[in-house]
Every structure is written in structure tokens, then in C-alpha cells.
Amino acid sequence: MIAILNRALCISLLIALSGCGVRGPLFMPNVPPVPPAPTEPEPQGKLYPPQTPASTSNPSPVKQ
């Protein structure tokens, strides 16, 4: 029983020391800050920004 526990301890120690294969120093990643919440509600039911209507009184000539 003690031999099994010794082997299990050695195997778990080897696995723990080998890590996951990542090289280099360990560090905490820089998390970007959360963007601020919008102060005004998003417009609904219309185009934003409003589009100007196309001029149909003076069509451009088409070249062929």
C-alpha cells in the first residue's frame, strides 16, 4: 500500500513540475478596461445618421 502511495506521489509530482509545456515566465494578462456605458439611448426606428434624399431633377449623363 505504501509503495502505491509513493509511486502515485512521485507521478503527481512529476506532472506538477512539468507544467503544461509553456515556456517563459508566468504572468497575469492585462485585461482592457470596460468601456463606459452609453449616456444616451440608441435611436430606434430611423436611420442614424439621417440620409439626405438623392436629387432626381438633374440626372448625370451615362457614358457608353
C-alpha positions as CSV (number, residue, x, y, z in Angstrom):
1,M,0.0,0.0,0.0
2,I,2.8,2.4,0.9
3,A,4.6,1.6,-2.4
4,I,1.5,2.5,-4.4
5,L,1.2,5.8,-2.5
6,N,4.9,6.6,-3.1
7,R,4.5,5.9,-6.8
8,A,1.3,8.0,-7.0
9,L,3.1,10.8,-5.2
10,C,6.1,10.7,-7.5
11,I,4.0,10.6,-10.6
12,S,1.8,13.5,-9.5
13,L,5.0,15.5,-8.5
14,L,6.5,14.9,-12.0
15,I,3.3,16.0,-13.6
16,A,3.1,19.1,-11.5
17,L,6.7,20.0,-12.1
18,S,6.4,19.5,-15.9
19,G,3.5,22.0,-16.1
20,C,1.6,22.4,-19.3
21,G,4.6,23.0,-21.5
22,V,4.5,26.7,-21.6
23,R,7.9,28.3,-21.6
24,G,8.9,31.6,-20.1
25,P,7.8,33.4,-17.0
26,L,4.2,33.2,-15.9
27,F,2.3,36.5,-15.7
28,M,-1.2,37.7,-15.4
29,P,-2.5,39.1,-18.8
30,N,-3.5,42.8,-19.0
31,V,-7.3,43.0,-19.3
32,P,-8.5,46.0,-21.1
33,P,-10.8,48.3,-19.1
34,V,-14.6,48.0,-19.6
35,P,-15.9,50.7,-21.9
36,P,-18.2,53.2,-20.3
37,A,-21.9,52.7,-20.6
38,P,-23.6,55.0,-23.2
39,T,-25.3,58.1,-21.7
40,E,-28.0,58.4,-24.4
41,P,-30.2,55.6,-25.6
42,E,-29.7,54.2,-29.1
43,P,-32.1,55.8,-31.6
44,Q,-34.7,53.3,-32.9
45,G,-37.0,53.4,-35.9
46,K,-34.9,55.8,-38.1
47,L,-31.6,55.8,-39.9
48,Y,-28.7,57.2,-37.9
49,P,-27.2,59.5,-39.2
50,P,-30.1,60.6,-41.3
51,Q,-29.5,60.3,-45.0
52,T,-30.3,63.1,-47.4
53,P,-32.6,62.2,-50.3
54,A,-30.9,61.7,-53.7
55,S,-31.5,64.5,-56.2
56,T,-33.6,63.2,-59.2
57,S,-34.1,66.5,-61.0
58,N,-30.6,66.6,-62.6
59,P,-29.5,63.1,-63.6
60,S,-25.9,62.7,-64.7
61,P,-25.4,61.6,-68.3
62,V,-24.4,58.0,-68.8
63,K,-21.3,57.4,-71.0
64,Q,-21.3,54.3,-73.3
